[in-house]
Amino acid sequence: SRLLYWVLMKIGVALQRGFVEFRPQYLDKIPIAAPDVKQKRVLEDIARRGMLEGYESIKADLNETIYRLYGLTEEEIRIVEGAE
């Protein structure tokens, strides 16, 4: 999701040409939300559709679902999406 990428960019080590280095110890810093039953079903559906249709077809649904799962505000979403 876009949120995961944003978090990884914040905790990784910046390299040349826009690349970022990720190490296993960075994974401890990633907050993992536990979806409820309904959210889990939605995520499973998105994953199935993604396998059949490709990432581009589901990325908006995935990002919206992840934002809701983590309880992001509209302002936080704009930050993650680079609008600010």
N, C-alpha and C positions, 0 to 999 in steps of 0.2 A: 504494500500500500504506500501511498504518498507519505503518510505519517511515519511509517517505519523508515523510509528513506531519509526523511527530514531529521529524525532522531539520530540515525547513523551518521549523517553529515555533521551533526553537532558533537558527537562523541568520538568520531574517528580522527585520525591524524591526516591533515591535508598534505598532499603530495603535489608534484608539478602537473601542469596541464589539467587541473580540475579533478584529479583522481584523489581518492581517500583510502587510507589503509585501515583495515579493520582487523582487530586481534580478538582472540577468544575472551580475554578479560573484559572487553567492551560489552559483551552480551549480558553480563551481570547488571549493567546499568540500564538495560531496556525494560521498561515497565510492561508486564504482560497482563492484559485484562482477561478475565474469565467470562465468556459470553453465557447468557442464560440460554434456556432451551430454544426459545424463539430465535434469538440471535445466531445460535449455532446452526439452526436449520437454514437461515438466510445465507450464512457464510458457506455452508455446504452446497447450496444451490448455486451460488456465485462461482464456487470452485468447479462444479460440474460444467456449468456453461463456459467457463474459461477454458477448460480442457477441450471442449468441442468447438468453440468459436474463436478462441484466442484471447489474449490479455486485453487488446484494444477494445473488444466488445463488452468487457465487464469492468474496466478500470473505474469508471464513474460510480457504478453501483458499489464496488468494493470500497472505494475511498469514502463514500457517503456512509456506508455501514460501519466502517472503522471509526470515523469521526463520532458517530452516535455511540458506539461501544465505549469509547474513551470519554464521552461527555464533553467534547470540545464545543466552545462557544463559536458564534459566527466570526468574531474577531480572531480567535485562535486558528480557525480554519483559513482565514485570509492570510495569516502569517505563514502557516504551513504551505499554502499554495503560492506563496511569494507575492501576494498582492500588496504587502506592506514592506 
